Amino acid sequence: MDQKIRVIVAKPGLDGHDRGAKVVARAFRDAGFEVIYTGLRQTPEQIVNAALQEDADVVGLSVLSGAHMTLLPRITQLMKKERLDDVLVVVGGIIPDQDIPKLKESGVSAVFQPGASTEDIITYIRQNVRKK
């Protein structure tokens, strides 16, 4: 790819643990991605606005709080409303197996649970991102 992949890394909701998100953001940077880390306690609206303003190719979300079934469908709904259908949404964190199909139905492309390697996440993004 000629252009760098632009990735928004965000922590939706009230979860205050961002070490994993920072590790993944650094791995993305080291892989040659352009990374915008939005920080902690982002609302769905803030995340979608960042994706719009930064012309993101990927929105990477980290959820450890258990609020994934509320926050993630809201984010994907707002993204559809803003016509960000070409933006890949990937999620990492504590996501129970039984919730993954519902998240994918809502528009999440992939869920990476604890133990997923950064190499696997990077490979997935490279294989699935749709460059504009």
RAZIVEN-V617040 format. One record per residue. N is the residue number from 1. OMEGA is omega in degrees with one decimal (999 if undefined). D_FIRST is the distance of its C-alpha to the first C-alpha in whole Angstrom. Layout:
{{N	OMEGA	D_FIRST} {N	OMEGA	D_FIRST}}
//
This chain:
{{1	180.0	0} {2	-178.9	4} {3	175.2	6} {4	173.8	7} {5	-179.5	8} {6	-175.6	12} {7	168.8	15} {8	173.1	18} {9	-173.7	21} {10	175.6	24} {11	-179.6	28} {12	174.1	29} {13	-171.1	33} {14	179.5	36} {15	-178.3	34} {16	-177.7	35} {17	-175.5	33} {18	-178.9	29} {19	179.3	29} {20	179.2	27} {21	179.0	25} {22	176.9	24} {23	179.9	24} {24	178.3	21} {25	178.5	20} {26	177.5	20} {27	176.8	18} {28	179.0	15} {29	-179.3	15} {30	177.9	16} {31	178.2	13} {32	177.2	11} {33	170.5	11} {34	-171.2	13} {35	173.0	16} {36	178.5	19} {37	-174.0	22} {38	179.2	25} {39	-176.0	28} {40	168.9	31} {41	179.8	33} {42	174.6	30} {43	174.8	31} {44	-179.8	29} {45	178.9	30} {46	-179.4	28} {47	179.9	25} {48	176.4	25} {49	177.4	25} {50	178.7	23} {51	177.3	20} {52	-175.6	21} {53	-176.6	22} {54	-179.2	19} {55	-174.3	16} {56	171.2	15} {57	-175.5	13} {58	167.8	15} {59	178.2	19} {60	-175.9	20} {61	176.8	23} {62	-177.3	26} {63	177.1	29} {64	-170.0	32} {65	-174.7	35} {66	-178.1	36} {67	-174.7	35} {68	-178.0	32} {69	174.5	34} {70	-173.1	35} {71	-172.5	32} {72	175.2	29} {73	177.3	30} {74	179.0	31} {75	-179.0	27} {76	176.5	26} {77	178.7	29} {78	178.4	28} {79	177.1	24} {80	179.2	26} {81	180.0	28} {82	179.0	26} {83	176.5	23} {84	-177.8	21} {85	-178.9	20} {86	-179.8	17} {87	179.6	16} {88	177.2	16} {89	176.6	19} {90	-175.1	20} {91	172.7	23} {92	176.3	25} {93	-178.2	28} {94	-178.0	32} {95	178.2	31} {96	-179.3	34} {97	-175.6	33} {98	179.7	35} {99	-174.4	33} {100	179.4	30} {101	179.3	31} {102	178.2	32} {103	178.6	29} {104	175.9	26} {105	-178.3	29} {106	177.7	28} {107	175.4	25} {108	-176.9	23} {109	-178.0	21} {110	176.8	21} {111	179.0	24} {112	-177.3	24} {113	179.0	28} {114	-179.2	29} {115	177.7	28} {116	-179.7	25} {117	177.2	23} {118	178.4	20} {119	178.7	18} {120	179.7	18} {121	179.9	17} {122	178.5	14} {123	179.2	13} {124	-179.1	15} {125	-179.3	12} {126	-177.9	9} {127	-172.1	11} {128	-178.6	13} {129	176.5	11} {130	179.5	11} {131	-177.4	9} {132	999	11}}
//
